Amino acid sequence: MMLRSLFFVLGAVALIAQETPNLFTSAPPDVEKALRERVAGFYQSYVDGKFRQAEQYVAEDTKDLFYNQEKSKIGGFEIIKINWDDSFKKASVVTTVQTTIQMRGQNIPAAAPMATRWKLEEGKWVYYVDLMLGKETPVGRMTPGPGNRPGMKIDEMLKNPNLILNQVKANKDKFLLRSWEKSADTIVITNGMQGSITLGFQTESIPGLTYKLEKTELGPGETARIEMIYDPKDESAKPTLNARLQIEPFGRTLIVPVVFDIPEEIKKKLPPKQ
């Protein structure tokens, strides 16, 4: 089962430095120790499967979102990076968690890097979702957009995630690569919402297939490129694969096919489609 919870999946740990620029690299030892202890307590609740215990580590303005999210146990975790703000009162924490992903009906163990945001609240570090000014919701400042009826309440929008996800768009519906020679294809994701989203990306794989996720956190109106690169070991035909694009904080996954084209001379020999 794919982990779909309040954790924010990242495409690659190397991209973390791009998402929080202009931050100091270290905090006073006692401040860092306190944050690490709180983050460890939060994730340990997921290891133990005692999700109610995790509530004590969640900010007041994020608890409604936390209560409504699907939660899954993890096998373990490791804090690998902390990015601080200039006052050391907020931080982005990157943690690797041991989980499983489902590929072709099989559960495969995976170490997934995750990013969560933390802030000091009444002297304690708590997990939070970044909220925008105005009418605050777990997904940012919400107002009716195209296709939404005037006067729609925030609660109604949250009960129908499709109204929101329709504003998160890709410029095409599949990756197209060549099965016989090195090639690449790119999909651009646009966040048309008025709140921030976090992207995660995984794909079924074959030898020679790699990908790059430009960035994982998108503010309102921002875009991110996902580049798929294939360097085949031979010229044989390749099966279509499935890539998965996760959109948080909604816990939604979009399936994106990875299609491998074949040479024109081979296409001419194929029987016509019925």
C-alpha positions as CSV (number, residue, x, y, z in Angstrom):
1,M,0.0,0.0,0.0
2,M,1.4,3.4,-0.9
3,L,1.9,5.7,2.0
4,R,-0.7,8.4,1.8
5,S,-0.6,10.6,4.9
6,L,0.5,14.0,6.1
7,F,4.1,13.1,5.0
8,F,5.3,15.0,2.0
9,V,7.1,12.8,-0.5
10,L,10.1,14.2,-2.3
11,G,11.5,13.2,-5.7
12,A,15.2,13.2,-4.5
13,V,17.0,14.3,-1.4
14,A,19.3,16.4,-3.5
15,L,16.5,18.7,-4.3
16,I,15.8,19.7,-0.7
17,A,18.4,22.5,-0.8
18,Q,16.4,24.2,-3.6
19,E,13.1,24.4,-1.8
20,T,14.3,26.6,1.2
21,P,16.8,29.2,0.0
22,N,18.5,31.8,2.1
23,L,18.3,29.8,5.3
24,F,21.0,29.4,8.0
25,T,22.6,26.0,8.0
26,S,22.7,25.4,11.8
27,A,20.9,26.4,15.0
28,P,22.1,26.5,18.6
29,P,22.6,23.0,19.9
30,D,19.8,23.1,22.4
31,V,17.3,24.3,19.8
32,E,18.3,21.6,17.3
33,K,18.2,18.9,20.1
34,A,14.6,20.0,21.1
35,L,13.4,19.9,17.4
36,R,15.0,16.5,16.8
37,E,13.3,15.0,19.8
38,R,9.9,16.3,18.8
39,V,10.3,15.1,15.2
40,A,11.5,11.7,16.4
41,G,8.5,11.4,18.7
42,F,6.1,12.3,15.9
43,Y,7.5,9.6,13.5
44,Q,7.8,7.0,16.3
45,S,4.0,7.2,16.6
46,Y,3.8,6.0,13.0
47,V,6.3,3.2,13.6
48,D,4.2,2.1,16.6
49,G,0.9,2.6,14.7
50,K,-0.3,4.8,17.6
51,F,-1.5,7.7,15.5
52,R,-3.4,9.4,18.4
53,Q,-0.1,9.9,20.1
54,A,1.1,11.9,17.1
55,E,-1.5,14.6,17.8
56,Q,0.6,16.2,20.5
57,Y,3.2,17.1,17.9
58,V,0.7,18.8,15.5
59,A,0.0,22.6,15.5
60,E,-3.4,23.8,16.5
61,D,-4.0,25.3,13.0
62,T,-3.2,21.9,11.3
63,K,-5.0,19.4,13.6
64,D,-8.2,19.4,11.5
65,L,-6.2,18.4,8.4
66,F,-4.2,15.8,10.4
67,Y,-7.4,14.2,11.8
68,N,-8.9,13.8,8.2
69,Q,-5.8,12.3,6.6
70,E,-5.2,8.6,5.9
71,K,-2.4,7.2,8.1
72,S,-0.1,4.2,7.6
73,K,2.5,2.5,9.7
74,I,6.2,2.9,8.7
75,G,9.1,0.6,9.4
76,G,11.5,3.2,10.7
77,F,12.9,6.7,10.1
78,E,16.0,8.8,10.0
79,I,16.4,12.6,10.2
80,I,18.8,13.5,7.4
81,K,18.6,17.3,7.0
82,I,17.2,20.4,8.8
83,N,16.8,23.8,7.0
84,W,16.3,26.7,9.4
85,D,14.7,30.1,9.1
86,D,16.7,33.1,10.2
87,S,15.1,33.2,13.7
88,F,15.4,29.5,14.3
89,K,11.7,29.5,15.1
90,K,10.7,27.6,12.0
91,A,12.4,24.7,10.1
92,S,11.9,22.3,7.2
93,V,12.9,18.8,8.3
94,V,13.9,16.1,5.8
95,T,13.4,12.5,7.0
96,T,13.9,9.2,5.3
97,V,11.1,6.7,6.3
98,Q,11.0,3.0,5.6
99,T,7.7,2.1,3.8
100,T,6.4,0.1,0.9
101,I,5.2,1.1,-2.6
102,Q,2.9,-1.0,-4.7
103,M,4.2,-1.9,-8.2
104,R,2.3,-4.3,-10.4
105,G,0.4,-5.8,-7.5
106,Q,3.4,-6.3,-5.3
107,N,4.5,-4.4,-2.2
108,I,8.1,-3.3,-2.5
109,P,10.2,-2.0,0.4
110,A,11.3,1.6,-0.2
111,A,13.2,4.3,1.7
112,A,11.2,7.4,0.9
113,P,12.6,10.9,1.7
114,M,9.9,13.1,3.2
115,A,9.8,16.8,4.1
116,T,7.7,18.4,6.9
117,R,7.5,21.9,8.3
118,W,7.9,22.7,12.0
119,K,7.5,25.8,14.1
120,L,7.7,26.8,17.8
121,E,4.2,27.0,19.4
122,E,4.0,27.7,23.1
123,G,7.7,26.7,23.5
124,K,7.3,23.4,21.7
125,W,8.1,22.3,18.2
126,V,5.0,21.3,16.2
127,Y,4.3,20.1,12.7
128,Y,2.3,22.5,10.6
129,V,1.0,23.1,7.1
130,D,1.9,26.6,5.8
131,L,-1.2,28.7,5.7
132,M,-1.8,31.8,3.7
133,L,-3.3,35.1,4.9
134,G,-7.0,35.7,4.7
135,K,-9.6,32.9,5.1
136,E,-7.2,30.2,6.3
137,T,-7.7,26.5,5.5
138,P,-5.3,23.5,5.5
139,V,-4.7,24.1,1.8
140,G,-4.2,27.9,1.9
141,R,-6.5,30.8,1.2
142,M,-9.5,29.5,-0.7
143,T,-11.9,31.4,-2.9
144,P,-14.3,30.1,-5.6
145,G,-12.5,29.7,-9.0
146,P,-13.7,28.9,-12.5
147,G,-16.4,26.3,-12.4
148,N,-17.2,26.7,-8.7
149,R,-20.5,28.2,-7.9
150,P,-20.5,31.7,-6.3
151,G,-20.6,31.7,-2.5
152,M,-19.3,28.1,-2.1
153,K,-18.1,27.6,1.4
154,I,-14.6,26.4,2.2
155,D,-15.9,23.3,3.9
156,E,-17.8,22.4,0.8
157,M,-14.7,22.7,-1.4
158,L,-12.7,20.5,1.0
159,K,-15.4,17.8,0.8
160,N,-15.0,17.7,-2.9
161,P,-11.2,17.5,-3.6
162,N,-11.8,17.3,-7.4
163,L,-12.7,21.0,-7.4
164,I,-9.3,21.7,-6.0
165,L,-7.3,19.1,-8.0
166,N,-8.7,20.3,-11.3
167,Q,-6.6,23.4,-10.7
168,V,-3.4,21.3,-10.5
169,K,-2.7,20.5,-14.2
170,A,-0.1,18.8,-16.4
171,N,0.6,20.0,-19.9
172,K,0.2,16.5,-21.3
173,D,-1.1,13.1,-20.1
174,K,1.9,10.8,-20.7
175,F,5.7,10.5,-21.2
176,L,6.8,9.4,-24.7
177,L,10.2,7.8,-25.0
178,R,12.0,5.8,-27.7
179,S,12.6,2.2,-27.1
180,W,15.7,1.9,-29.4
181,E,17.8,5.0,-28.6
182,K,18.4,7.5,-25.9
183,S,15.6,10.0,-25.4
184,A,13.9,12.2,-22.9
185,D,10.5,13.8,-22.4
186,T,9.2,16.4,-19.9
187,I,5.8,17.1,-18.3
188,V,5.2,20.4,-16.7
189,I,2.9,20.6,-13.6
190,T,1.2,23.9,-12.8
191,N,-0.4,24.8,-9.5
192,G,-3.4,26.9,-10.3
193,M,-4.5,27.0,-6.6
194,Q,-4.2,29.9,-4.2
195,G,-2.4,27.6,-1.7
196,S,0.8,25.7,-1.8
197,I,1.1,22.0,-2.7
198,T,3.8,19.4,-2.4
199,L,4.6,16.9,-5.2
200,G,6.0,13.4,-5.0
201,F,7.0,11.3,-7.9
202,Q,7.7,7.5,-8.4
203,T,7.7,5.3,-11.4
204,E,7.9,1.6,-12.3
205,S,11.4,1.1,-13.7
206,I,13.5,-0.8,-16.2
207,P,17.3,-0.6,-16.7
208,G,18.3,2.7,-18.2
209,L,15.3,4.7,-17.1
210,T,15.8,7.7,-14.8
211,Y,13.9,10.8,-13.9
212,K,14.3,14.3,-12.4
213,L,11.7,16.2,-10.4
214,E,12.6,19.9,-10.6
215,K,11.1,20.8,-7.3
216,T,8.6,19.5,-4.8
217,E,6.9,22.5,-3.3
218,L,4.8,24.7,-5.6
219,G,3.4,28.0,-4.5
220,P,0.3,29.6,-6.2
221,G,0.9,29.8,-10.0
222,E,4.3,28.0,-9.9
223,T,5.3,25.2,-12.1
224,A,7.6,22.1,-11.8
225,R,9.2,20.1,-14.6
226,I,9.4,16.3,-14.4
227,E,11.9,15.0,-16.9
228,M,12.0,11.3,-17.8
229,I,15.2,10.0,-19.5
230,Y,15.8,6.6,-21.1
231,D,19.1,5.1,-22.3
232,P,18.1,1.6,-23.6
233,K,20.4,-1.3,-23.3
234,D,19.0,-2.8,-26.5
235,E,16.6,-1.9,-29.3
236,S,13.7,-4.2,-28.3
237,A,10.2,-3.0,-27.7
238,K,9.5,-2.0,-24.1
239,P,6.2,-2.3,-22.2
240,T,4.3,0.8,-21.0
241,L,5.0,1.7,-17.4
242,N,3.1,3.6,-14.8
243,A,4.4,6.6,-13.0
244,R,2.7,8.0,-9.9
245,L,2.4,11.7,-9.1
246,Q,1.4,12.4,-5.5
247,I,-0.3,15.7,-4.6
248,E,-0.3,16.8,-1.0
249,P,-1.9,17.8,1.3
250,F,-4.8,16.0,-0.5
251,G,-3.4,12.5,-0.4
252,R,-4.2,12.1,-4.1
253,T,-2.2,10.1,-6.7
254,L,-2.4,10.5,-10.4
255,I,-1.2,7.8,-12.8
256,V,0.9,8.9,-15.7
257,P,1.8,6.3,-18.4
258,V,5.4,6.1,-19.6
259,V,5.1,5.0,-23.3
260,F,8.0,3.6,-25.4
261,D,7.7,4.3,-29.1
262,I,9.1,1.9,-31.7
263,P,10.9,2.6,-35.0
264,E,8.8,3.5,-38.1
265,E,10.1,0.5,-40.0
266,I,8.7,-1.8,-37.3
267,K,5.4,0.1,-37.2
268,K,4.9,-0.5,-40.9
269,K,5.2,-4.3,-40.4
270,L,2.5,-4.3,-37.7
271,P,-1.0,-5.4,-38.6
272,P,-3.5,-2.5,-38.8
273,K,-5.5,-1.8,-35.7
274,Q,-9.0,-3.1,-35.8
